[in-house]
Amino acid sequence: MRISPLTGKPYPKDYFEPEAVDTLLCLADAPVPMEVILGWNAEQLSEAGDWALRTHLWASDNSNRIPAKPRHVAEAEESLSIPREGGGEGKRS
């Protein structure tokens, strides 16, 4: 059982672990520092993991729709000040 460093309580069973979110965000070309990810609650981890997984699958010619990038992911990315190429969000035309 994994314990959240933020709350000291166990993570719920239906969440993405911080390490998985880190990997998925990198696959979605949205790197966020691990220290930031560790500060997210279980809901934020789930939102970020779900978004990153859908984005990665969408880039692999799957027809799934991806939701808008979660605000906390966008804010963490912006804090890095890394220029990004292209938008990559929305649905395929």
N, C-alpha and C positions, 0 to 999 in steps of 0.2 A: 504494500500500500504506500503510495507516494504522498508526501506531506507538502502542502503549499508553503513556500517561504514567506508569502505575504500574510497568510492568516494563521499558519501553524496547525491548520485542520487538514484532514485528508481530502484529496481531490475527489469529486464525484466520479462515478464509474463511466459516465458518458461524456468524457472530455478528451481533448487532444493534449498529450503531454507536451511540456515546453520544448523538449528536444525535437519532437515531431513537428511542431509548429515552426521551429527554426528551419528545419530542413524543407518543409513545404513552402515557406515564404521564399527561400532561396530558389526553389524550383520555379516559383511564380515570378521571379525577378523582382522581389520586394524584400531585400534583406533588412532585418531589424536586429539590433544588438540583443544578445541573450539576456543581458541585465534588464533590458526593457521588457522582454517577453516574460521574464520571471516575475515582473511586477503586475502582470495582467491577471485578472480573476478568471475563474473557470468559464464564464460566459464569453469573455473576450478571447480566451484561448480557442474556444469552440468556433466563434465567428471567424477568427483569423485562419484557423485550420481549414474550415469549410470553404472559405473564399479562396485560399491558396490552392487547395486541392481542385476545386472547380476550374480555376484559372489555368492550372497546369494541364488538366484534361482537355479544356477548350483549345489550348494551344496544340494539342495532339490530334486535331481534327475530329473531336467529339462534338456532338450537337447540343450538349447541355448549355443552359443559360447560366451565366455567372452573375451573382449579385454585385452590387456596388461594393467597392473596397471599403471595409470597415474603417470608421473614422480614426480609431486608435492606431491602426496600421498605417494609414496615410500620414498621421501626425508624427509617428515614429520615423517614417521614411523621410519626411520633410526635415526633421531635426538632423538627419545625416548630411543634408545638402549635397546629395549625389544626383547629378542630372540624369534623367531617364529618357530613353528614346521611345517614341511612339506612345499611344494611349493603351491599346490592347484590351480595353474594357468594352462591354456591351455584347451585342450578338453578331455573329458572322453574317456577312451579306452574301 
